[in-house]
Amino acid sequence: MAFGDNLWPTNEVLGGAGSVDRPYPSYTAVLKTGSKATWQGVIAAGAVTADCHWIEVEVVDTMANATDTSAVLDIGVDPAGGTSYAVAIADLLVGHADDWHSNNGVGGSIRYHLPLKVASGSSVAIRGQTVTGADKNAGVLVRMRGNVTGTTYVPATCTTHGITGTAGTSITPGSDAWGSWTSVGSATAADYQALVLGVQPVAGTTINRNLLQFQMGWSSTVKTGIVWVHTSTLEAMNLVSLPHYVLVPSGSQLQVRAAANSGGTIDNPRVAIYGLSAT
């Protein structure tokens, strides 16, 4: 049977209505200071009429000039009723994002794609945390794919490596060359079949203009392709992070290395790794 999807649950405002900056809602105070915010629903159970196998998350409007806007976002799933959410994806790095109309002079978004099962009839919600000192709104898209024909790999669990609070693990890029491998979080406790990289700029209120390249691996050996990020002096960054399908044996210490091209000061970005497993 040919592979294909027949269901696309989403929180997009369909038909062209909504904001000129984004076709999906802005969620009030979804990024809380000091702790995670209360869950806010984004996709109702009635839209998830079959099992889904893919989650796309896009975040905009989290940045501010001369400000550290480091932030994390959880994706929660409730298989029945939408009243009691469990974290399905923890601590996606989502700070320092402008929007597609460049309202802060940079433009773009932070976007993650994760292959993960969400069962038919589930509700989906979001909550987050920021370091800015005041609760923040954010534009958040959540889009899924489901009711698949044919066979696809669908992980059941997403495990986050390398996050403390709203910060990832700091790494030192090489200048026009790969830097040293840096361990990210604890060793894996299950076999993984896919890895997704999270990135956030250097901590603080000043970010330099860098072009950064990243690779993931273990045992100081490259195991994935390249993820690249551009950071700006307006304290913003852009990221599109897709899954890298690679078998990671249980007990592996995940690592990241980076290279930078700057023409000036090279920052030490912070990273996280999201590992997808069948159990």
SELO-903218 format. One line per field, with one value per atom (N, C-alpha, C): z, x, y; atom name; residue number from 0. Coordinates in steps of 0.1 Angstrom, whole numbers, padded with zeros to 4 digits. Example, Ala and Ser with C-alpha at 12.3 -4.5 7.8 and 13.67 -1.06 7.14 Angstrom:
<nodes>
pz	(0078:0078:0078:0071:0071:0079) .
px	(0132:0123:0132:0128:0137:0129) .
py	(-0057:-0045:-0033:-0022:-0011:0000) .
atome	(N:CA:C:N:CA:C) .
num	(0:0:0:1:1:1) .
</nodes>
This chain:
<nodes>
pz	(0000:0000:0000:-0008:-0009:0005:0008:0020:0018:0028:0027:0040:0042:0053:0049:0057:0054:0065:0075:0086:0090:0092:0095:0106:0118:0129:0131:0133:0135:0142:0148:0155:0146:0133:0124:0122:0120:0117:0102:0098:0084:0076:0064:0055:0054:0059:0058:0069:0079:0090:0100:0109:0119:0118:0121:0122:0108:0105:0093:0095:0107:0110:0111:0113:0115:0113:0107:0106:0117:0129:0141:0153:0165:0176:0183:0191:0201:0214:0223:0236:0247:0255:0265:0277:0280:0292:0292:0280:0279:0283:0284:0289:0303:0313:0327:0332:0341:0348:0361:0362:0375:0375:0367:0366:0354:0351:0339:0340:0330:0329:0330:0332:0331:0317:0315:0302:0294:0282:0273:0261:0258:0248:0234:0225:0211:0201:0203:0194:0203:0199:0207:0202:0211:0208:0195:0193:0182:0168:0168:0155:0153:0164:0163:0161:0149:0147:0143:0142:0140:0146:0148:0154:0145:0151:0144:0147:0137:0138:0137:0137:0134:0141:0148:0154:0149:0144:0140:0149:0154:0164:0158:0156:0152:0163:0167:0177:0171:0174:0170:0181:0180:0189:0204:0205:0219:0221:0211:0212:0217:0222:0225:0224:0218:0217:0230:0231:0243:0255:0253:0263:0262:0273:0272:0273:0262:0261:0261:0267:0268:0273:0267:0270:0266:0272:0269:0268:0260:0257:0258:0266:0267:0258:0252:0245:0253:0257:0265:0258:0261:0255:0266:0264:0272:0263:0265:0256:0258:0269:0271:0279:0271:0278:0278:0277:0277:0291:0302:0315:0323:0319:0326:0316:0314:0304:0309:0302:0305:0295:0299:0290:0280:0267:0256:0251:0250:0246:0256:0262:0273:0268:0271:0271:0257:0247:0234:0236:0231:0232:0222:0228:0219:0221:0228:0230:0218:0217:0207:0193:0192:0179:0175:0163:0158:0151:0141:0133:0119:0110:0096:0089:0096:0090:0096:0103:0108:0116:0125:0133:0143:0145:0152:0143:0130:0121:0117:0121:0117:0108:0113:0106:0108:0107:0108:0120:0124:0135:0140:0150:0155:0153:0146:0141:0144:0150:0153:0146:0141:0135:0143:0149:0157:0153:0150:0147:0161:0164:0177:0176:0182:0182:0191:0186:0194:0191:0201:0198:0194:0186:0182:0195:0194:0205:0215:0213:0223:0221:0232:0231:0233:0228:0228:0234:0243:0249:0250:0254:0255:0268:0273:0284:0284:0290:0289:0300:0299:0310:0303:0309:0303:0314:0311:0321:0321:0313:0311:0323:0333:0345:0345:0334:0333:0323:0326:0317:0303:0293:0279:0271:0261:0251:0241:0233:0221:0211:0198:0188:0186:0187:0187:0177:0167:0158:0162:0163:0165:0154:0146:0135:0135:0133:0133:0120:0118:0106:0111:0104:0109:0099:0104:0096:0084:0087:0076:0069:0057:0049:0047:0045:0044:0058:0058:0071:0073:0085:0089:0103:0106:0119:0128:0140:0149:0163:0168:0182:0192:0203:0214:0224:0226:0237:0232:0237:0234:0247:0248:0260:0257:0266:0265:0272:0265:0271:0270:0282:0282:0287:0292:0297:0312:0316:0330:0331:0337:0337:0323:0318:0304:0296:0300:0293:0288:0277:0272:0276:0270:0274:0265:0271:0264:0256:0244:0236:0230:0227:0221:0207:0197:0183:0179:0169:0163:0153:0150:0141:0127:0118:0105:0106:0116:0118:0129:0129:0140:0153:0164:0177:0183:0196:0203:0206:0207:0211:0225:0228:0241:0245:0257:0261:0264:0261:0263:0271:0284:0293:0296:0302:0306:0295:0297:0287:0284:0273:0269:0277:0281:0289:0280:0267:0258:0244:0235:0221:0215:0208:0201:0186:0179:0164:0157:0164:0158:0168:0163:0172:0165:0174:0170:0178:0172:0179:0183:0195:0199:0201:0198:0199:0205:0213:0218:0219:0217:0216:0230:0230:0242:0253:0266:0276:0277:0281:0283:0274:0275:0268:0255:0251:0239:0231:0219:0210:0197:0193:0181:0168:0157:0144:0140:0141:0139:0129:0120:0113:0120:0125:0133:0126:0126:0121:0133:0133:0144:0138:0145:0142:0156:0156:0167:0166:0177:0176:0190:0191:0204:0201:0212:0211:0202:0202:0194:0179:0175:0161:0155:0143:0137:0133:0137:0135:0127:0125:0118:0108:0101:0092:0099:0092:0097:0100:0111:0114:0115:0108:0109:0114:0121:0127:0125:0123:0121:0133:0141:0152:0148:0154:0150:0162:0159:0169:0175:0170:0176:0186:0190:0200:0195:0183:0176:0169:0166:0159:0151:0140:0132:0133:0133:0134:0127:0119:0114:0118:0127:0132:0128:0119:0114:0121:0121:0128:0119:0126:0120:0124:0114:0117:0119:0131:0134:0146:0145:0157:0167:0179:0190:0201:0204:0214:0228:0236:0250:0257:0265:0272:0265:0254:0246:0253:0253:0258:0246:0244:0232:0233:0221:0220:0209:0210:0199:0197:0184:0181:0172:0171:0163:0156:0145:0138:0136:0135:0134:0124:0117:0108:0113:0117:0123:0117:0115:0112:0124:0136:0148:0160:0170:0182:0180:0183:0182:0196:0196:0209:0211:0224:0228:0229:0218:0219:0229:0231:0240:0233:0236:0228:0237:0231:0237:0226:0230:0221:0226:0216:0218:0212:0220:0215:0214:0202:0200:0200:0208:0210:0209:0207:0205:0219:0230:0243:0252) .
px	(0008:0000:0009:0005:0013:0012:0023:0024:0017:0010:0004:-0004:-0006:-0014:-0028:-0038:-0051:-0057:-0049:-0054:-0044:-0047:-0038:-0044:-0045:-0050:-0041:-0046:-0038:-0045:-0038:-0044:-0043:-0040:-0040:-0054:-0055:-0067:-0069:-0078:-0079:-0087:-0084:-0092:-0087:-0075:-0069:-0072:-0080:-0083:-0071:-0071:-0060:-0051:-0038:-0029:-0021:-0017:-0009:0005:0009:0022:0022:0011:0011:-0004:-0006:-0019:-0023:-0019:-0022:-0021:-0027:-0029:-0016:-0018:-0008:-0014:-0007:-0012:-0007:-0016:-0013:-0006:0006:0014:0016:0018:0021:0035:0044:0058:0058:0059:0058:0072:0073:0086:0087:0098:0101:0096:0086:0081:0072:0068:0060:0046:0041:0027:0017:0004:-0007:-0009:-0013:-0016:-0026:-0024:-0034:-0036:-0049:-0052:-0050:-0044:-0042:-0049:-0051:-0058:-0068:-0081:-0091:-0092:-0096:-0097:-0106:-0116:-0125:-0118:-0106:-0099:-0089:-0087:-0077:-0085:-0090:-0099:-0092:-0079:-0071:-0057:-0050:-0036:-0028:-0019:-0010:0004:0013:0027:0037:0033:0043:0037:0046:0043:0052:0046:0054:0050:0061:0059:0066:0059:0066:0063:0073:0072:0077:0069:0073:0070:0076:0073:0078:0090:0095:0107:0112:0124:0122:0132:0133:0147:0149:0163:0170:0183:0191:0185:0179:0173:0175:0178:0179:0165:0160:0146:0146:0156:0157:0144:0139:0126:0125:0116:0113:0098:0094:0080:0078:0068:0063:0051:0051:0039:0032:0020:0013:0002:-0001:-0011:-0020:-0033:-0043:-0051:-0050:-0057:-0072:-0077:-0091:-0096:-0102:-0109:-0103:-0090:-0084:-0084:-0084:-0084:-0071:-0064:-0052:-0041:-0032:-0022:-0009:-0003:0011:0021:0033:0043:0047:0045:0049:0063:0065:0078:0081:0093:0097:0107:0105:0116:0122:0113:0118:0123:0135:0142:0135:0128:0120:0122:0132:0135:0141:0142:0149:0143:0130:0123:0116:0118:0111:0098:0092:0081:0084:0075:0078:0077:0071:0071:0082:0092:0104:0100:0091:0087:0098:0108:0120:0132:0130:0141:0149:0145:0152:0144:0132:0123:0126:0115:0117:0110:0114:0108:0117:0113:0119:0109:0114:0105:0111:0103:0107:0098:0103:0096:0100:0090:0093:0084:0089:0081:0077:0064:0060:0045:0041:0027:0018:0007:-0004:-0016:-0022:-0033:-0046:-0054:-0067:-0075:-0082:-0090:-0083:-0070:-0062:-0064:-0063:-0062:-0047:-0043:-0029:-0029:-0019:-0018:-0003:-0001:0012:0014:0026:0029:0044:0049:0063:0068:0081:0088:0098:0100:0110:0118:0129:0138:0137:0127:0127:0123:0117:0113:0098:0091:0077:0071:0059:0053:0052:0053:0054:0043:0038:0029:0038:0033:0041:0031:0034:0027:0032:0023:0027:0018:0024:0017:0020:0009:0011:0003:0010:0003:0008:-0002:0001:-0002:0002:-0001:-0006:-0016:-0021:-0029:-0036:-0044:-0036:-0024:-0015:-0019:-0016:-0017:-0002:-0001:0013:0019:0032:0040:0049:0049:0059:0064:0076:0081:0075:0069:0063:0068:0077:0082:0071:0072:0062:0066:0079:0085:0095:0095:0105:0112:0125:0133:0142:0143:0150:0164:0174:0188:0194:0200:0208:0202:0189:0182:0183:0186:0185:0177:0165:0157:0153:0156:0154:0166:0177:0190:0194:0200:0206:0220:0227:0241:0250:0259:0268:0279:0281:0292:0301:0313:0323:0325:0321:0323:0338:0342:0355:0353:0363:0362:0366:0356:0357:0362:0359:0363:0355:0354:0346:0353:0346:0351:0351:0354:0354:0340:0339:0327:0323:0311:0306:0294:0295:0285:0272:0261:0248:0239:0236:0227:0233:0224:0228:0228:0235:0235:0221:0219:0205:0201:0189:0183:0175:0174:0167:0173:0170:0175:0166:0173:0166:0167:0157:0157:0157:0157:0158:0162:0169:0174:0170:0166:0162:0170:0177:0185:0178:0179:0174:0186:0184:0195:0189:0198:0194:0207:0207:0219:0226:0238:0245:0237:0239:0231:0236:0226:0229:0221:0224:0216:0223:0234:0241:0245:0240:0243:0250:0260:0267:0262:0265:0261:0270:0264:0272:0264:0271:0265:0271:0262:0266:0261:0270:0267:0269:0260:0260:0259:0266:0264:0262:0254:0252:0260:0263:0269:0272:0280:0284:0298:0305:0319:0328:0325:0332:0332:0321:0319:0306:0307:0296:0285:0273:0262:0250:0250:0239:0244:0235:0238:0240:0240:0243:0230:0229:0219:0225:0220:0226:0217:0223:0215:0222:0214:0219:0215:0224:0220:0223:0216:0217:0220:0226:0229:0216:0205:0192:0187:0196:0192:0181:0183:0173:0181:0173:0179:0168:0172:0163:0167:0157:0160:0149:0153:0144:0151:0145:0152:0143:0148:0142:0148:0141:0146:0157:0167:0178:0176:0172:0169:0182:0185:0198:0195:0201:0199:0209:0205:0213:0212:0222:0221:0219:0211:0210:0223:0225:0238:0248:0243:0252:0252:0264:0265:0264:0253:0251:0260:0264:0274:0270:0274:0273:0286:0289:0300:0295:0302:0298:0309:0306:0316:0309:0317:0311:0319:0311:0317:0311:0320:0315:0321:0334:0340:0342:0338:0339:0339:0332:0331:0323:0328:0320:0314:0301:0294:0294:0291:0290:0275:0269:0254:0251:0238:0234:0225:0226:0219:0211:0202:0195:0193:0192:0189:0176:0167:0154:0155:0155:0157:0143:0141:0128:0130:0121:0123:0110:0111:0099:0092:0100:0095:0097) .
py	(-0012:0000:0012:0022:0035:0042:0049:0057:0070:0075:0088:0092:0105:0110:0114:0112:0117:0126:0130:0138:0148:0161:0171:0180:0175:0184:0196:0208:0220:0231:0240:0252:0264:0262:0273:0279:0292:0299:0297:0288:0284:0294:0295:0304:0318:0321:0334:0344:0341:0350:0349:0359:0359:0371:0369:0380:0381:0393:0395:0389:0387:0381:0366:0360:0345:0340:0328:0323:0314:0317:0309:0318:0313:0322:0326:0338:0341:0338:0331:0326:0335:0341:0350:0344:0349:0345:0330:0324:0310:0307:0317:0316:0323:0316:0321:0323:0333:0335:0327:0319:0312:0298:0295:0281:0280:0268:0265:0271:0276:0282:0271:0275:0266:0262:0249:0244:0252:0254:0261:0251:0248:0239:0245:0236:0241:0233:0220:0211:0202:0203:0196:0181:0173:0158:0156:0164:0162:0163:0170:0171:0159:0151:0140:0127:0125:0114:0101:0101:0089:0091:0081:0082:0091:0099:0108:0104:0107:0102:0113:0126:0137:0149:0157:0170:0180:0191:0203:0214:0221:0232:0244:0255:0268:0278:0286:0296:0310:0321:0334:0344:0356:0367:0364:0358:0357:0365:0373:0380:0395:0401:0415:0420:0432:0437:0439:0436:0438:0431:0419:0412:0397:0390:0376:0370:0364:0359:0344:0338:0323:0317:0307:0301:0287:0280:0266:0264:0254:0251:0236:0232:0218:0216:0204:0199:0188:0190:0181:0174:0161:0153:0147:0148:0141:0132:0118:0109:0109:0116:0115:0128:0137:0147:0161:0162:0175:0182:0174:0180:0177:0167:0163:0159:0169:0167:0161:0152:0147:0152:0155:0161:0150:0153:0144:0149:0162:0168:0178:0177:0186:0196:0208:0219:0221:0223:0228:0242:0244:0258:0267:0278:0286:0302:0305:0320:0326:0339:0347:0345:0344:0343:0356:0361:0372:0366:0373:0367:0369:0364:0364:0377:0388:0401:0410:0404:0411:0423:0421:0433:0438:0430:0434:0435:0434:0437:0424:0412:0400:0391:0387:0379:0364:0356:0341:0336:0324:0316:0306:0299:0287:0276:0265:0254:0241:0232:0218:0209:0197:0186:0174:0167:0155:0144:0132:0120:0114:0115:0111:0107:0096:0092:0100:0104:0110:0102:0095:0086:0093:0086:0091:0095:0107:0112:0120:0122:0130:0145:0152:0167:0171:0182:0187:0201:0204:0217:0221:0234:0239:0247:0248:0256:0259:0270:0273:0281:0284:0292:0301:0313:0323:0329:0335:0341:0356:0362:0376:0384:0378:0386:0389:0387:0389:0379:0374:0364:0370:0361:0365:0358:0365:0359:0353:0344:0338:0333:0335:0328:0314:0304:0290:0283:0276:0267:0253:0245:0230:0224:0216:0209:0194:0185:0171:0164:0152:0144:0130:0125:0112:0104:0094:0085:0080:0075:0071:0059:0058:0045:0041:0028:0023:0022:0021:0019:0030:0035:0046:0043:0048:0046:0057:0052:0062:0060:0068:0067:0069:0064:0065:0075:0078:0086:0096:0108:0118:0121:0120:0122:0134:0144:0156:0155:0159:0158:0172:0177:0189:0201:0201:0213:0214:0226:0230:0243:0243:0255:0258:0270:0275:0275:0269:0269:0256:0255:0243:0242:0232:0230:0238:0246:0255:0247:0251:0245:0256:0252:0262:0258:0267:0263:0266:0259:0263:0274:0282:0293:0288:0287:0281:0267:0260:0246:0240:0227:0220:0222:0225:0226:0212:0211:0198:0193:0180:0174:0177:0180:0183:0174:0168:0159:0167:0161:0168:0159:0163:0155:0142:0133:0120:0110:0099:0088:0083:0078:0073:0061:0060:0049:0040:0042:0034:0035:0026:0027:0038:0048:0058:0055:0060:0058:0071:0083:0096:0106:0116:0127:0140:0150:0163:0173:0183:0192:0205:0210:0223:0232:0245:0255:0268:0274:0287:0295:0309:0316:0317:0323:0325:0332:0329:0336:0350:0359:0373:0382:0395:0405:0409:0404:0407:0395:0394:0383:0388:0381:0385:0379:0384:0379:0367:0355:0343:0334:0327:0316:0303:0295:0283:0270:0260:0247:0237:0227:0217:0203:0194:0180:0172:0162:0153:0140:0134:0121:0115:0105:0100:0093:0091:0085:0094:0107:0117:0113:0108:0104:0110:0115:0121:0111:0113:0104:0110:0123:0130:0140:0145:0156:0169:0180:0194:0201:0208:0218:0231:0241:0254:0265:0275:0286:0299:0309:0323:0331:0337:0346:0360:0370:0384:0393:0405:0414:0420:0417:0421:0411:0402:0391:0382:0378:0369:0358:0347:0336:0329:0322:0314:0299:0290:0276:0268:0258:0248:0235:0227:0214:0202:0194:0182:0170:0159:0147:0140:0135:0128:0113:0105:0091:0083:0079:0072:0063:0051:0041:0045:0049:0052:0041:0034:0023:0029:0022:0025:0026:0036:0037:0047:0053:0062:0076:0082:0096:0105:0112:0120:0132:0137:0148:0157:0170:0180:0187:0190:0199:0210:0221:0232:0239:0246:0254:0268:0278:0292:0300:0308:0319:0332:0341:0353:0366:0367:0379:0388:0383:0391:0381:0384:0376:0364:0352:0340:0337:0335:0332:0317:0313:0299:0296:0290:0288:0276:0274:0264:0254:0241:0231:0222:0215:0203:0193:0180:0170:0163:0161:0154:0140:0129:0116:0109:0103:0096:0081:0074:0060:0053:0039:0031:0028:0030:0027:0039) .
atome	(N:CA:C:N:CA:C:N:CA:C:N:CA:C:N:CA:C:N:CA:C:N:CA:C:N:CA:C:N:CA:C:N:CA:C:N:CA:C:N:CA:C:N:CA:C:N:CA:C:N:CA:C:N:CA:C:N:CA:C:N:CA:C:N:CA:C:N:CA:C:N:CA:C:N:CA:C:N:CA:C:N:CA:C:N:CA:C:N:CA:C:N:CA:C:N:CA:C:N:CA:C:N:CA:C:N:CA:C:N:CA:C:N:CA:C:N:CA:C:N:CA:C:N:CA:C:N:CA:C:N:CA:C:N:CA:C:N:CA:C:N:CA:C:N:CA:C:N:CA:C:N:CA:C:N:CA:C:N:CA:C:N:CA:C:N:CA:C:N:CA:C:N:CA:C:N:CA:C:N:CA:C:N:CA:C:N:CA:C:N:CA:C:N:CA:C:N:CA:C:N:CA:C:N:CA:C:N:CA:C:N:CA:C:N:CA:C:N:CA:C:N:CA:C:N:CA:C:N:CA:C:N:CA:C:N:CA:C:N:CA:C:N:CA:C:N:CA:C:N:CA:C:N:CA:C:N:CA:C:N:CA:C:N:CA:C:N:CA:C:N:CA:C:N:CA:C:N:CA:C:N:CA:C:N:CA:C:N:CA:C:N:CA:C:N:CA:C:N:CA:C:N:CA:C:N:CA:C:N:CA:C:N:CA:C:N:CA:C:N:CA:C:N:CA:C:N:CA:C:N:CA:C:N:CA:C:N:CA:C:N:CA:C:N:CA:C:N:CA:C:N:CA:C:N:CA:C:N:CA:C:N:CA:C:N:CA:C:N:CA:C:N:CA:C:N:CA:C:N:CA:C:N:CA:C:N:CA:C:N:CA:C:N:CA:C:N:CA:C:N:CA:C:N:CA:C:N:CA:C:N:CA:C:N:CA:C:N:CA:C:N:CA:C:N:CA:C:N:CA:C:N:CA:C:N:CA:C:N:CA:C:N:CA:C:N:CA:C:N:CA:C:N:CA:C:N:CA:C:N:CA:C:N:CA:C:N:CA:C:N:CA:C:N:CA:C:N:CA:C:N:CA:C:N:CA:C:N:CA:C:N:CA:C:N:CA:C:N:CA:C:N:CA:C:N:CA:C:N:CA:C:N:CA:C:N:CA:C:N:CA:C:N:CA:C:N:CA:C:N:CA:C:N:CA:C:N:CA:C:N:CA:C:N:CA:C:N:CA:C:N:CA:C:N:CA:C:N:CA:C:N:CA:C:N:CA:C:N:CA:C:N:CA:C:N:CA:C:N:CA:C:N:CA:C:N:CA:C:N:CA:C:N:CA:C:N:CA:C:N:CA:C:N:CA:C:N:CA:C:N:CA:C:N:CA:C:N:CA:C:N:CA:C:N:CA:C:N:CA:C:N:CA:C:N:CA:C:N:CA:C:N:CA:C:N:CA:C:N:CA:C:N:CA:C:N:CA:C:N:CA:C:N:CA:C:N:CA:C:N:CA:C:N:CA:C:N:CA:C:N:CA:C:N:CA:C:N:CA:C:N:CA:C:N:CA:C:N:CA:C:N:CA:C:N:CA:C:N:CA:C:N:CA:C:N:CA:C:N:CA:C:N:CA:C:N:CA:C:N:CA:C:N:CA:C:N:CA:C:N:CA:C:N:CA:C:N:CA:C:N:CA:C:N:CA:C:N:CA:C:N:CA:C:N:CA:C:N:CA:C:N:CA:C:N:CA:C:N:CA:C:N:CA:C:N:CA:C:N:CA:C:N:CA:C:N:CA:C:N:CA:C:N:CA:C:N:CA:C:N:CA:C:N:CA:C:N:CA:C:N:CA:C:N:CA:C:N:CA:C:N:CA:C:N:CA:C:N:CA:C:N:CA:C:N:CA:C:N:CA:C:N:CA:C:N:CA:C:N:CA:C:N:CA:C:N:CA:C:N:CA:C:N:CA:C:N:CA:C:N:CA:C:N:CA:C:N:CA:C:N:CA:C:N:CA:C:N:CA:C:N:CA:C:N:CA:C:N:CA:C:N:CA:C:N:CA:C:N:CA:C:N:CA:C:N:CA:C:N:CA:C:N:CA:C:N:CA:C:N:CA:C:N:CA:C:N:CA:C:N:CA:C:N:CA:C:N:CA:C:N:CA:C:N:CA:C:N:CA:C:N:CA:C:N:CA:C) .
num	(0:0:0:1:1:1:2:2:2:3:3:3:4:4:4:5:5:5:6:6:6:7:7:7:8:8:8:9:9:9:10:10:10:11:11:11:12:12:12:13:13:13:14:14:14:15:15:15:16:16:16:17:17:17:18:18:18:19:19:19:20:20:20:21:21:21:22:22:22:23:23:23:24:24:24:25:25:25:26:26:26:27:27:27:28:28:28:29:29:29:30:30:30:31:31:31:32:32:32:33:33:33:34:34:34:35:35:35:36:36:36:37:37:37:38:38:38:39:39:39:40:40:40:41:41:41:42:42:42:43:43:43:44:44:44:45:45:45:46:46:46:47:47:47:48:48:48:49:49:49:50:50:50:51:51:51:52:52:52:53:53:53:54:54:54:55:55:55:56:56:56:57:57:57:58:58:58:59:59:59:60:60:60:61:61:61:62:62:62:63:63:63:64:64:64:65:65:65:66:66:66:67:67:67:68:68:68:69:69:69:70:70:70:71:71:71:72:72:72:73:73:73:74:74:74:75:75:75:76:76:76:77:77:77:78:78:78:79:79:79:80:80:80:81:81:81:82:82:82:83:83:83:84:84:84:85:85:85:86:86:86:87:87:87:88:88:88:89:89:89:90:90:90:91:91:91:92:92:92:93:93:93:94:94:94:95:95:95:96:96:96:97:97:97:98:98:98:99:99:99:100:100:100:101:101:101:102:102:102:103:103:103:104:104:104:105:105:105:106:106:106:107:107:107:108:108:108:109:109:109:110:110:110:111:111:111:112:112:112:113:113:113:114:114:114:115:115:115:116:116:116:117:117:117:118:118:118:119:119:119:120:120:120:121:121:121:122:122:122:123:123:123:124:124:124:125:125:125:126:126:126:127:127:127:128:128:128:129:129:129:130:130:130:131:131:131:132:132:132:133:133:133:134:134:134:135:135:135:136:136:136:137:137:137:138:138:138:139:139:139:140:140:140:141:141:141:142:142:142:143:143:143:144:144:144:145:145:145:146:146:146:147:147:147:148:148:148:149:149:149:150:150:150:151:151:151:152:152:152:153:153:153:154:154:154:155:155:155:156:156:156:157:157:157:158:158:158:159:159:159:160:160:160:161:161:161:162:162:162:163:163:163:164:164:164:165:165:165:166:166:166:167:167:167:168:168:168:169:169:169:170:170:170:171:171:171:172:172:172:173:173:173:174:174:174:175:175:175:176:176:176:177:177:177:178:178:178:179:179:179:180:180:180:181:181:181:182:182:182:183:183:183:184:184:184:185:185:185:186:186:186:187:187:187:188:188:188:189:189:189:190:190:190:191:191:191:192:192:192:193:193:193:194:194:194:195:195:195:196:196:196:197:197:197:198:198:198:199:199:199:200:200:200:201:201:201:202:202:202:203:203:203:204:204:204:205:205:205:206:206:206:207:207:207:208:208:208:209:209:209:210:210:210:211:211:211:212:212:212:213:213:213:214:214:214:215:215:215:216:216:216:217:217:217:218:218:218:219:219:219:220:220:220:221:221:221:222:222:222:223:223:223:224:224:224:225:225:225:226:226:226:227:227:227:228:228:228:229:229:229:230:230:230:231:231:231:232:232:232:233:233:233:234:234:234:235:235:235:236:236:236:237:237:237:238:238:238:239:239:239:240:240:240:241:241:241:242:242:242:243:243:243:244:244:244:245:245:245:246:246:246:247:247:247:248:248:248:249:249:249:250:250:250:251:251:251:252:252:252:253:253:253:254:254:254:255:255:255:256:256:256:257:257:257:258:258:258:259:259:259:260:260:260:261:261:261:262:262:262:263:263:263:264:264:264:265:265:265:266:266:266:267:267:267:268:268:268:269:269:269:270:270:270:271:271:271:272:272:272:273:273:273:274:274:274:275:275:275:276:276:276:277:277:277:278:278:278) .
</nodes>
